[in-house]
Amino acid sequence: MNLLSILNNNLNYQDMDSIEQMQEQMSILESDKILEQWDVFLEKYKIIKSGKSSASLDELKEAKREVKHLLRVTMHELDKTKERLRDIHSKIDVTSQSIEVMMEESRKLIAGKNSRPKKVKKLSLLSDKELGKIVLTLKSLNEE
């Protein structure tokens, strides 16, 4: 399988990329809502702590419940982010391996050892955006 066919296969997965982008945007919106909830809670806490409010015991208990809820939601979001990072890391590993195989095959072709090319793992696991980022990173590393 040559590089052109690998890239063509990758283009077939653009629909999957748009779904992933929508999920990422939803996650960002959820994260923004959580941050807003933290901001509201912190404002309430500052008022209670400053003594400007005659907060009752019930209000303090409610604030404690809010903190527990916000912590649970925040931990859940962090777990989801950690999982997404693992997924990205595995995609980068697969792409890196594919690039190494392609480079080795290119060296053989250049050297005249026209052996049958090995099958290369599809790069379709990465979106065009992710491939572009990898290419830019490789270029910047090459310049250094």
C-alpha positions in Angstrom: 0.0 0.0 0.0 1.5 3.3 -1.0 1.3 6.6 0.8 -1.3 8.0 -1.6 -3.7 5.1 -0.9 -3.1 5.5 2.8 -3.9 9.2 2.6 -7.0 8.5 0.5 -8.2 6.0 3.1 -7.7 8.6 5.8 -9.9 11.0 3.9 -12.8 8.5 4.1 -12.9 8.9 7.8 -13.7 12.7 7.7 -17.2 11.9 9.0 -15.7 10.2 12.0 -13.5 13.3 12.6 -16.5 15.6 12.5 -18.3 13.4 15.1 -15.2 13.5 17.3 -15.0 17.3 16.9 -18.6 17.6 18.0 -17.9 15.5 21.0 -14.9 17.6 21.8 -16.9 20.8 21.6 -19.6 19.3 23.8 -16.9 18.4 26.4 -15.5 21.9 26.2 -19.0 23.3 26.8 -19.5 21.0 29.8 -16.1 22.1 31.2 -17.1 25.7 30.8 -20.3 25.1 32.7 -18.3 23.4 35.5 -15.9 26.4 35.7 -18.9 28.8 35.9 -20.3 26.7 38.7 -17.0 26.9 40.6 -16.9 30.7 40.1 -20.4 31.0 41.5 -19.6 28.8 44.4 -16.4 30.7 45.2 -18.2 34.0 45.2 -20.7 32.6 47.7 -17.9 31.2 49.8 -16.1 34.6 49.9 -19.2 36.3 51.0 -19.9 33.7 53.7 -16.3 33.8 54.9 -16.1 37.5 55.0 -18.9 37.6 57.5 -21.0 39.9 55.3 -23.6 37.3 55.1 -25.6 35.8 58.0 -25.4 32.4 56.4 -27.5 29.8 58.3 -26.3 26.3 59.0 -28.5 25.1 56.2 -26.8 27.4 53.7 -23.4 26.1 54.8 -24.6 22.5 54.4 -25.9 23.4 50.9 -22.5 24.9 50.1 -20.8 21.8 51.3 -23.1 19.7 49.0 -22.3 21.9 46.1 -18.6 21.5 46.6 -18.9 17.7 46.8 -21.0 17.7 43.6 -18.5 20.0 41.8 -15.6 17.8 42.9 -17.4 14.7 41.5 -18.2 16.4 38.2 -14.7 17.8 37.9 -13.1 14.4 38.6 -15.4 12.8 36.0 -14.3 15.4 33.4 -10.6 14.8 34.3 -11.1 11.1 33.8 -12.7 11.7 30.4 -9.8 14.0 29.5 -7.3 11.4 30.6 -9.0 8.8 28.4 -8.9 11.2 25.4 -5.2 11.8 26.0 -4.6 8.0 26.0 -6.5 7.7 22.8 -4.5 10.4 21.1 -1.2 8.9 22.4 -2.1 5.5 20.9 -2.9 7.2 17.6 0.4 9.0 17.6 2.2 5.7 18.3 0.5 4.0 15.4 1.3 6.9 13.1 4.9 7.0 14.2 5.2 3.3 13.5 3.7 3.7 10.1 6.0 6.6 9.3 9.0 4.6 10.3 8.0 1.7 8.0 7.4 4.1 5.1 10.8 5.7 5.7 12.5 2.3 5.7 10.7 1.3 2.5 11.7 4.6 0.9 15.3 4.1 1.9 15.2 0.6 0.3 13.7 2.0 -2.9 16.3 4.7 -3.0 19.1 2.3 -2.5 17.7 0.1 -5.3 16.6 -2.8 -3.2 13.2 -2.9 -4.8 11.7 -5.5 -2.5 8.0 -5.9 -2.2 6.8 -3.1 0.1 5.5 -4.3 3.5 1.9 -3.5 4.3 1.7 -0.3 6.3 -0.8 0.2 9.0 -3.5 2.7 7.9 -3.1 6.3 9.0 -6.8 6.5 8.9 -6.8 6.5 12.7 -5.8 10.1 12.6 -7.8 13.1 11.3 -6.3 15.5 8.7 -6.0 18.0 11.5 -4.0 15.6 13.7 -1.8 14.6 10.8 -1.1 18.3 10.1 -0.1 18.8 13.7 2.3 15.9 13.5 3.8 17.1 10.3 4.4 20.6 11.8 5.9 19.0 14.9 8.2 16.8 12.8 9.2 19.9 10.7 9.9 22.0 13.8 12.0 19.1 15.3 13.8 18.7 12.1 14.7 22.4 12.1 16.0 22.3 15.6 
